[in-house]
Amino acid sequence: MSGIAVTGATGQLGSRVATLLAERGVPHRLCVRDPARAPRAREAEVVAADYADPAGFRAALTGISTLLLVSGHEGPERMDLHRNAVRAAAEAGVDRVVYTSFLGAAPRATFTFAREHAETERLIREHGLRLTALRNTLYADVAPHFAGPDGVLRGPAADGRLAWVARQDVARLAVACLLDDGHANQVYDVTGPEAIDLHETAALLSEVTGRDITYHAETEEEARASRAGAQPWQIDGWVGSYLAVATGEVAVTSHTVEHVTGRRPWTFAEFLAAEPQAWAHLV
């Protein structure tokens, strides 16, 4: 096995991937902006690297053949950072990139950030890198944060459905893909096993928190008005994520996690039972 590198290792997903690699005794390199915050393990080499510094990122990837490229934080500069990272990976001699994309990634996707993921997938291919695209749906981990202080989930998702996926299940999948070159040149839809709507999501949150949590389906106009004062790109992204649910663009239920890892991912209810820290702030 040639060198494996993991970006975003101080974040919620990358840190889980790093932990799982260490548990399996796999040597790997963690490329992080702040080495002091990186997970520590005997199997991990920690190097400072930043998408905003192409030369430094290229140097950090010396000797690496397989890269987990965790998408950068949403923002006006994200595509510039992704271009830097992809170009640096190609120049460093990386062979394959496992990229955290988004379900339904396409140039005309309703969710504006899904358009950026489609563009990044294209860049990876155009630079001659073999792509393994993990097109993740919305994370179960963030669903509890959709509820406001009053216990209401508000958004223009209508009665659309989605199969929330836990970050831990995505991390298991990412590790399997990093370790098996047979996943090169593949695009995977990554979801949980059960699609539910936001009424059902709220009901499950009510069960575990003991609070009355409900869902209010806003119109697009109401949703945009409720976010007034935020940056236009933020409003477009936030509203677009709900609209993608309403249109059915994220209604997919895939078997990718179970097929690749041999273990079924959590349902949303199972996630809430397994990781109470995700919704503790609602109690």
C-alpha positions in Angstrom: 0.0 0.0 0.0 1.5 3.3 -1.1 1.0 6.5 1.0 -2.4 7.6 2.2 -3.2 11.2 3.2 -6.2 12.5 4.9 -7.3 16.2 4.8 -9.7 17.8 7.2 -8.4 15.6 10.1 -9.3 18.2 12.7 -12.9 18.2 11.5 -15.9 16.0 12.2 -15.4 13.6 9.3 -11.7 13.6 8.8 -11.0 12.9 12.4 -13.2 9.9 12.3 -11.4 8.6 9.3 -8.0 9.1 11.0 -9.2 7.2 14.1 -10.4 4.3 12.0 -7.2 4.1 10.0 -5.2 4.1 13.3 -7.4 1.4 14.8 -6.6 -0.8 11.8 -2.9 0.0 12.1 -2.7 1.7 8.7 0.1 4.3 8.3 -1.2 7.6 7.0 -0.5 11.3 6.8 -2.7 13.9 8.2 -2.7 17.2 6.3 -4.0 19.9 8.6 -3.9 23.7 8.9 -3.2 23.5 12.7 -1.0 20.5 13.6 -1.6 21.1 17.3 -5.3 20.1 16.8 -4.6 16.9 14.8 -5.5 13.5 16.2 -2.4 11.7 17.6 -1.7 8.1 16.8 1.5 6.1 16.3 0.4 5.4 12.7 -0.2 9.0 11.8 2.3 11.5 10.5 1.1 15.1 10.9 2.0 17.8 8.5 0.9 21.4 8.1 -1.0 22.0 4.9 -3.6 24.5 3.6 -5.6 24.6 0.4 -4.8 28.3 0.3 -1.1 27.5 0.1 -0.7 25.4 -3.1 3.1 25.0 -2.8 2.9 23.9 0.8 0.0 21.6 0.1 1.9 20.0 -2.8 4.9 19.5 -0.6 2.7 17.9 2.1 1.6 15.3 -0.5 5.1 14.1 -1.5 5.0 10.3 -1.6 1.2 10.1 -1.4 -0.7 8.0 -3.9 -4.2 8.1 -2.4 -5.8 11.2 -1.0 -8.9 11.8 1.0 -9.9 15.2 -0.1 -12.5 16.6 2.3 -14.4 19.5 0.7 -13.6 22.9 2.1 -16.0 25.0 4.2 -18.7 26.7 2.2 -17.9 30.2 1.1 -17.2 32.4 -1.9 -13.6 31.2 -2.0 -14.2 27.5 -1.8 -13.9 26.7 -5.5 -10.6 28.6 -5.6 -9.3 26.5 -2.7 -10.5 23.3 -4.4 -8.7 24.3 -7.6 -5.5 24.8 -5.6 -5.9 21.5 -3.8 -6.6 19.5 -7.0 -3.8 21.1 -8.9 -1.3 20.5 -6.0 -2.4 16.9 -5.8 -1.8 16.3 -9.5 1.6 18.1 -9.4 2.7 16.0 -6.3 2.0 12.8 -8.2 -1.1 11.7 -6.3 -2.8 8.9 -8.3 -6.3 8.7 -6.8 -8.6 11.1 -4.9 -11.4 10.0 -2.6 -13.5 13.2 -2.6 -16.4 14.0 -0.3 -19.0 15.2 -2.8 -22.8 15.6 -2.4 -25.8 13.6 -3.5 -27.1 14.8 -6.9 -24.0 16.8 -7.7 -24.6 18.4 -11.1 -24.0 21.8 -12.8 -27.7 22.7 -12.5 -28.5 21.1 -9.1 -31.0 23.0 -7.0 -28.6 23.0 -4.1 -26.0 25.5 -5.0 -23.2 23.8 -3.2 -24.0 20.6 -5.1 -23.0 22.5 -8.2 -19.6 23.2 -6.7 -19.1 19.6 -5.9 -19.9 18.7 -9.5 -17.3 21.2 -10.6 -14.7 19.8 -8.2 -15.3 16.2 -9.5 -14.8 17.5 -13.0 -11.5 19.2 -12.0 -10.2 16.0 -10.4 -10.8 14.1 -13.6 -9.4 16.8 -15.8 -6.1 16.8 -13.9 -5.7 13.1 -14.6 -6.5 11.9 -11.1 -8.6 8.8 -10.6 -11.7 9.8 -8.7 -13.7 8.0 -6.1 -16.6 10.3 -5.5 -18.6 9.9 -2.2 -21.8 11.7 -2.9 -23.0 12.0 0.6 -26.6 13.1 1.5 -27.2 15.4 4.4 -25.6 14.3 7.6 -27.7 12.9 10.4 -25.3 14.7 12.8 -26.5 18.1 11.7 -30.3 17.4 11.6 -30.8 18.2 15.3 -29.3 21.7 14.6 -32.1 22.4 12.1 -34.5 22.9 15.0 -34.7 26.4 16.4 -34.7 27.4 20.0 -38.5 27.0 19.9 -38.2 23.4 18.8 -39.4 24.1 15.2 -37.6 22.9 12.0 -38.4 25.5 9.4 -37.5 25.3 5.7 -39.0 25.0 2.2 -38.6 21.2 2.0 -42.4 20.5 1.5 -43.0 16.8 2.2 -39.8 15.7 0.5 -37.8 12.8 1.9 -34.2 12.0 2.6 -32.1 9.2 4.1 -30.0 11.0 6.6 -26.5 9.4 6.9 -24.3 9.5 9.9 -20.7 10.8 9.6 -19.5 7.7 11.3 -20.9 5.6 8.5 -19.4 7.8 5.9 -16.1 7.6 7.7 -16.3 3.7 7.5 -17.0 3.9 3.8 -14.2 6.4 3.2 -11.7 4.1 4.9 -12.8 1.1 2.9 -12.4 3.2 -0.3 -9.0 4.5 0.7 -7.7 0.9 1.3 -9.1 -0.7 -1.9 -7.9 0.6 -5.3 -10.9 -1.2 -6.8 -13.0 1.8 -5.9 -11.1 4.0 -8.4 -13.2 5.7 -11.1 -16.4 5.2 -9.1 -19.2 7.5 -8.1 -21.1 6.4 -5.1 -24.4 7.7 -3.7 -24.0 7.6 0.0 -27.1 7.6 2.3 -28.7 6.0 5.2 -31.0 3.0 4.8 -34.4 4.7 5.2 -35.8 7.9 3.7 -38.0 10.0 6.0 -39.6 13.4 5.7 -39.0 16.3 8.1 -42.2 15.6 10.0 -40.9 12.2 10.8 -37.5 13.7 11.6 -39.0 16.1 14.1 -41.1 13.3 15.6 -37.9 11.2 16.2 -36.2 14.2 17.8 -39.2 14.6 20.0 -38.9 11.0 21.2 -35.3 11.2 22.3 -35.4 14.8 23.7 -38.8 14.7 25.4 -39.6 18.0 23.8 -42.3 18.9 21.4 -40.3 19.3 18.2 -42.2 20.0 15.0 -41.6 20.8 11.3 -43.0 23.9 9.6 -42.8 23.8 5.8 -42.0 27.3 4.7 -42.4 28.8 1.2 -39.2 29.8 -0.5 -40.1 33.4 0.0 -40.6 32.9 3.8 -37.3 31.0 4.0 -35.4 33.7 2.3 -37.0 36.4 4.5 -36.2 34.5 7.6 -32.5 34.6 6.6 -32.4 38.2 5.8 -29.1 39.8 6.8 -27.0 36.8 5.8 -24.7 36.9 2.8 -26.5 36.0 -0.5 -24.4 32.9 -1.0 -25.4 31.7 2.5 -29.1 32.3 1.8 -28.9 30.5 -1.5 -27.1 27.5 0.0 -29.4 27.2 3.0 -32.6 27.6 1.1 -31.3 25.4 -1.7 -30.6 22.5 0.7 -34.2 22.4 1.7 -35.5 22.9 -1.9 -33.4 19.9 -3.0 -35.4 17.8 -0.5 -38.6 19.2 -1.8 -37.8 18.4 -5.5 -36.8 14.9 -4.7 -33.1 15.4 -5.7 -32.0 13.8 -2.4 -34.7 11.2 -2.0 -32.3 8.5 -3.0 -31.8 5.5 -0.7 -28.6 3.7 -1.6 -27.0 0.5 -0.5 -23.4 1.8 -0.9 -22.3 1.7 2.7 -23.5 -1.8 3.4 -22.3 -3.1 0.0 -18.7 -1.7 0.4 -18.2 -2.1 4.2 -20.4 -5.2 4.9 -22.4 -3.4 7.5 -25.7 -1.5 7.2 -25.5 2.2 8.1 -27.7 3.6 10.9 -31.2 4.7 10.4 -31.9 8.2 11.8 -33.5 6.7 14.9 -30.5 4.4 15.4 -28.1 7.3 15.0 -30.0 9.3 17.7 -29.8 6.4 20.1 -26.1 5.8 19.4 -24.9 9.4 19.6 -27.0 11.4 22.2 -24.3 14.1 22.2 -25.7 15.1 18.7 -29.0 16.3 20.2 -28.1 17.1 23.8 -28.3 20.8 23.1 -32.0 20.4 22.5 -32.8 19.1 26.0 
